[in-house]
Amino acid sequence: MLLAILVGLTFLMLAGAQTLRHARDLRMAEAAAWDINGPPCPMLDATAFAAKGYNLKFRHSYVGTEFARASGHVSCKEVGAEGGRSMNKFVYVCQFNSPIGLTVTRGGKTTSYDLGAGQPASITIREDRAAPRCVTAAGVKIN
């Protein structure tokens, strides 16, 4: 009887460890898919951006950051920091398929980007950095 209990407990521990490894692997794959690299987004100062006359009619907030864009769609995701290995620290990513003009406001500071038609953009927000990072690339298909 004792042997059967020990075998059962061993099996449960091994199954639990396998489940945890699988969950970690999924988090790491998701973090890799949302780790977007590319050239930096072209920035404009507030005056030059205003002169473009973009109608920033699409607005949303995400993790204390305000976004406004002229067109297109957006998809945002919270992924584990440290390549998905962290379960309590996060990186936040918003991918835009064609925002044309985009402003990002975080901590009272607004940054304006002039991307042009058809150019994707990805904004990465890290808890340990004040300023979001923008690159002219996107890694997921946005409908």
Secondary structure as the mmCIF struct_conf table of DSSP 4:
data_model
#
loop_
_struct_conf.conf_type_id
_struct_conf.id
_struct_conf.beg_label_comp_id
_struct_conf.beg_label_asym_id
_struct_conf.beg_label_seq_id
_struct_conf.end_label_comp_id
_struct_conf.end_label_asym_id
_struct_conf.end_label_seq_id
HELX_RH_AL_P HELX_RH_AL_P1 LEU A 2 ALA A 33
TURN_TY1_P TURN_TY1_P1 TRP A 34 TRP A 34
BEND BEND1 PRO A 39 PRO A 39
STRN STRN1 PRO A 40 PRO A 40
HELX_LH_PP_P HELX_LH_PP_P1 CYS A 41 PRO A 42
STRN STRN2 MET A 43 LEU A 44
HELX_RH_AL_P HELX_RH_AL_P2 ALA A 46 LYS A 52
TURN_TY1_P TURN_TY1_P2 GLY A 53 GLY A 53
STRN STRN3 PHE A 58 TYR A 62
TURN_TY1_P TURN_TY1_P3 VAL A 63 GLY A 64
STRN STRN4 THR A 65 ARG A 69
BEND BEND2 ALA A 70 GLY A 72
STRN STRN5 VAL A 74 GLY A 80
TURN_TY1_P TURN_TY1_P4 ALA A 81 ALA A 81
HELX_RH_3T_P HELX_RH_3T_P1 GLU A 82 GLY A 84
TURN_TY1_P TURN_TY1_P5 ARG A 85 ARG A 85
BEND BEND3 MET A 87 ASN A 88
STRN STRN6 PHE A 90 PHE A 96
BEND BEND4 ASN A 97 ASN A 97
STRN STRN7 ILE A 100 ARG A 106
TURN_TY1_P TURN_TY1_P6 GLY A 107 GLY A 108
STRN STRN8 LYS A 109 GLY A 116
TURN_TY1_P TURN_TY1_P7 ALA A 117 GLY A 118
STRN STRN9 ALA A 121 ARG A 126
TURN_TY1_P TURN_TY1_P8 GLU A 127 ASP A 128
BEND BEND5 ALA A 130 ALA A 131
STRN STRN10 ARG A 133 VAL A 135
BEND BEND6 THR A 136 THR A 136
BEND BEND7 VAL A 140 VAL A 140
#
